[in-house]
Amino acid sequence: MEQQNKLGIIKKSDNFSEWYTQVCGETGADLVDIRYDVQGFVVHKPWAFKIIRKIYELLEKEVELDNHEPMLFPTVIPEENLLKEKEHAGFAPDVFWITEAGKEKLDRKVALRPTGETAIYPMYSLWIRTHKDLPLKRYQTRITVFRNEKTTRPFLRGREFCFFETHDVFETHAEALQQIHKDMKIMQKVAFQKLNLPFIFFQRPKWDKFLGADNTFASDSLMPDGRRNQMSSTHDLGHNFAKAYNVQFNDKNGTKQYVYQTCFGPGIYRLMAALIGIHGDDKGLILPYSIAPIHIVIIPITFANKQQLNEKVIQKCSEVERRLKEFGYITKLDSSDESPGFKYNKYEMLGIPLRIEIGPREADGDEVTIALRTRDKKEKINLKHLDKEIKDKIEAYEQDMKKRAEEYFKDNTTQTESLTELKQIIEKHKGFIKVPFCSTDFDGQQCAETLKAETIGGVVSGTKFENPEKVHTGQRCIICNKEAKHIVYVAKSY
Ligand SMILES: [Zn+2]
């Protein structure tokens, strides 16, 4: 078996948390620099930002296919807007405020947005007049939001973090519910199909909903430490914000009605954390093809004092590079002076899907060596069918990733009806545990709190939104022993 990575990072299975920190840092894939001189704020380095940009592109494409149009709101929100929606005022303790400009104190302080609702909906009340203005579907992308988080971790919790949000307005609640299904489909397309990240789409219990929402829905993946990672949320806002900001429309009969609203926020950061944590291994990142900033790296195998031979190798490498670029693959030929071994480690750490190696013996022939980042064994491909060979390898690579991630998810989703057993499973960091539970309405909150205390951190994450598990006759709440109404998923959370 392999020792510690030659670039010196710890094994993922030995200490996931430390491994994660190292992969994010300079000795790893160099994604962030946490030494920025304002506490809790981090710098995103080129490799991270290239990946983030690709995630944004995937989401932008999908929401535009779903008829959303882009817009860009100011970063600042007046205090009275933020505090108007009563429930939303719960955000206030975590908000950064601007109170001065130059030497002058501002007449009214403004907040740095913690999220978009209270900035956007007062404007919606100006824009929406009649049923003809509906549905209204808009989104903001490539922005950041600010929250005064007490503890921060790269891509899991930050004081300023990358944000994406849709804000949709409908005439009827049925349309709003339909949108929640569409948001789930978007996550299936982006997170699962493109990023190979399995997840469950939950309806959260009432006590765990977003402030100001009637219901909250979320996609949770499972990190290697067994914790759930919330990768997106959709909120069914009902009339709550419409009433607070007076968002009304004249219906077909000319009667004024409040609108129904939903908002959807895929977590750019959380998707990054999932990509790093779920796919990565002891050698570093493993990036899905769809977001890899480089698809294929070509490494020439050259030797000291063999100038002529080396030139032939480089020439062959350039020829393969040119052809791959023509096929549309993002390709990098690394002919720097570092040793091939150093380069292997470096590009493995960055998570590049495919590596082609060309040495003196291959410079003349039609065969070259290829290594998939998901496999230890190298293979040969024939340059005569380069396009087809690469297509096949990428497909195999994606299948490897999906299979590994799905197996982990499946192996770490269990069930029990006994609290003792639940405690034992959670102690072993075992992911999701399905348990019978009395209620996901507020009357179940006490049981959820007891469960959390008993299991030292186990959180009732909710019920499956689609095809929720059926409760069998006689099943009782794992805490209060009353008749169970739901099968809920319990996991530790970040
Ligand atoms: Zn109960």
Residues whose N, C-alpha, C, O or C-beta is under 5 A from the ligand:
A	BS01	ZN	C438 C447 C477 I479 C480
